[in-house]
Amino acid sequence: MKRKVIISKTAEKKLEKLFEYLTEKWSEKIKIEFIQKLDHNIEIIRNQPEIFPESKKGKKLRRCVITKQTTLYYRFNSKRINVVTIFDTRQNPNKLDSGI
């Protein structure tokens, strides 16, 4: 059974900012390639949510590296995948704690 994917407001805002950045500083093509990687990883999470390692940042929180600059954090149960946040790894790691 495929789980429903729920994206938090925090993750939505961070994705919007990331998409804007990719379009403005790089190109539409780079943005599309990132979206394809994101979709691919979400599909993996949907089918095998336990495949990615648990994070040390929170209880039952898992992390999926989308690109070397971007990590997705999520939790799951038998019915849902909750995307908690998207983190730009170039930021101060202490900022992640406030996003979870």
JOQUI-V253107 format. One record per residue. N is the residue number from 1. PSI is psi as a letter, one per 30 degrees, with the letter a starting at -180 (* if undefined). Layout:
# JOQUI-V253107
n->{N:N}
psi->{PSI:PSI}
This chain:
# JOQUI-V253107
n->{1:2:3:4:5:6:7:8:9:10:11:12:13:14:15:16:17:18:19:20:21:22:23:24:25:26:27:28:29:30:31:32:33:34:35:36:37:38:39:40:41:42:43:44:45:46:47:48:49:50:51:52:53:54:55:56:57:58:59:60:61:62:63:64:65:66:67:68:69:70:71:72:73:74:75:76:77:78:79:80:81:82:83:84:85:86:87:88:89:90:91:92:93:94:95:96:97:98:99:100}
psi->{k:k:l:k:k:k:k:l:e:e:e:e:e:e:e:e:e:e:e:e:e:e:e:e:f:c:l:e:e:e:e:e:e:e:e:e:e:e:e:e:e:e:e:e:e:e:e:i:f:g:e:l:l:k:l:f:f:l:k:g:k:l:k:j:j:e:l:f:f:k:k:k:k:l:l:l:a:f:f:l:k:j:j:e:l:k:k:j:f:f:l:k:f:f:f:e:e:f:f:*}
